[in-house]
Amino acid sequence: MSTKIVGRGTWYDLMAKKIIEREQKLGRNTDRIRTEMGLGASGFPHIGSLGDAARSYTVTLALKGMGFNSELVAYCDDKDGLRKVPAGLSKEKLEKYLGFPVSSIPDPFGCHESFGKHMSSLLLESLDKCGIEYRYFSAKEVYEQGLLLPEIRTILTNAQKVGEIVKEEVGQERYIERLPFFPVCANCGRIYTTKAYEFEPKTDKVLYKCEGLEIRGKLIKGCGHEGEADITKGEGKLTWKGEFAARWKALDIRFEAFGKDIADSVRINDRISREVLNFEPPSHARYEMFLDKGGKKISKSAGNVFTPQVWFRYGNPQSLLLLMLKRFVGTRTLDVSDIPAYMNELDCLEDVYFGKKQVSKRDLVKLKGLFEYCWVTKPPEKPSVHVPYNLLAFLAKMAPKENPEEFLVEKLQSYGYLQKNQHLDGELKQRVAYAFNWVEDFEEIKETPVTLTEQEKVAVNELINALADMEDPDMVQNAIFNAAKTNGVKPRDFFKLLYNILMGAPQGPRLGPYVLAMGKENVVAALQRLLA
């Protein structure tokens, strides 16, 4: 029995449906349904940071598609303390600010009012580039304006209960002894070095001592100052063991996705939200982290940050959203060399969307929906000219210094991608720019890794040997055909295999002339790398 397709047929539509059903069951008002993403400001934003926004915003779009008013809240934790100097920045300039709220640290680049503003602006620029719409909240302003004040009072008044929840969930006894609040030390300006030990409800003051804190095996010394912080003036912040819950209630958040690295914090906050703040926490979805090719989590602290800005140098925003949206669960390895494959995959999706490529009816709905979400529900009105990324990069590499664009146009016309009097414009012109950036920064154009059968390996080896003495494109074309035929491989499949290896796409210009244009030695080297 076939199940009914929801919305655009994607996971995000199913999630939106679940959210609505849950909110209606809870009897809550659904006039406005807010989703949320957290915005870090303590280091360079990485690809995963944008994933948080992309996924939550797509749920927002799915909710809108179902006729509900929805918006994404981008909550920037710019009261977070600096725990480590990010890789690539001066330790000499920043080490003295360890423990300070990032909103009170000068911008090392000198273009924003603070370190925190600089780092958060990088991610906000990326959201804007992707067409992601959001309502921005700065933690510094939220605390100073008292938007969380009722929730802070409730949490501090019930600190014993909060401490017990933390102990029950993760075995940590820390908040049995102290309040789940970090005052900013009035003497030294640090935030994580303070221990809050008493809350005075009548004065809204938190009493504290600046004792110091060990972060990642390094002690950040406290100055010993004893003082009081006024919670009405934003002189501190809730710890993560409570702050999520406070903002969920204060901002009326109904959905927030989270990475598995903060699963414990989310579980604790769910309980604090229910048992202390009497607010049913938002619906959640847990996603996996991106890993680099060495298997390490891509993160600010690991020093292997792959930023959205790097992606935008070689690929368009829609291909980055495709990376984020095509799969929600499961860990994925990622580096810059994956960008061409996502650009080509986006082209395939566009072909499906415009009916140029046939798929099953069920897949059609889902893939069209995914394509529309990659374009934040504002897809192009007509198909663009598709040229495989590797082909563009190769042409960019071969182009003469003088009039390189003219060379590319001539080649694309001869390969049949452009009409005789057609020129580069719009999306294709931008793709050519990506390709020039690629060859400027990387030595080689990586062939697409594929798995070969034993017969295909023998056929590839035979082709390598046959290419040695050939200078005629028709002879090359015949050699490819014969290498397949004599080794029991369907010629059509063998041509498709070679296109995938050399261009990252299942088809392209006639292979005989292309192999000679690319340089036989380059083709042979690529095929040998594959066999190795």
ABEGO torsion letter per residue (X at the ends): XBBBBBEAGBAAAAAAAAAAAAAAAAGBBAABBBBBBBBBAABBBBAAAAAAAAAAAAAAAAAAAAGBBBBBBBBBBAABBBABBBBGBBAAAAAAABGBBAAABBBAAGABABAAAAAAAAAAAAAAAAGBBBBBBBAAAAAAAGAAAAAAAAAAAAAAAAAAAAAAAAGBAAAAABBBBBBBBAAAGBAAABBBABBBAAAGBBBBBBAEBBBGGBBBBBAGBBBBBBAAAGAEBBBABGAAAAAAAAAGBABBBBBAAAAAAAAAAAAAAAAAAGBBBBBBBBBBBBBBAAGBBBBAAAGABBBAAAAAAABBAAAAAAAAAABABEBBBBBAAAAAAAAAAAAAAAAAAAGABBBBAAAAAAAAAAAAAAAGGBBBABBBBBBBAAAAAAAAAABBABGAAAAAAAAAAAAGABBAABBBBEAAAAAAAAAAAAAAABABBBBBBBBBBAAAAAAAAAAAAAAAABABAAAAAAAAAAAAAAAGBBAAAAAAAAAAAAAGBABBBBAAAAAAAAEAAAAAAAAAAAAX
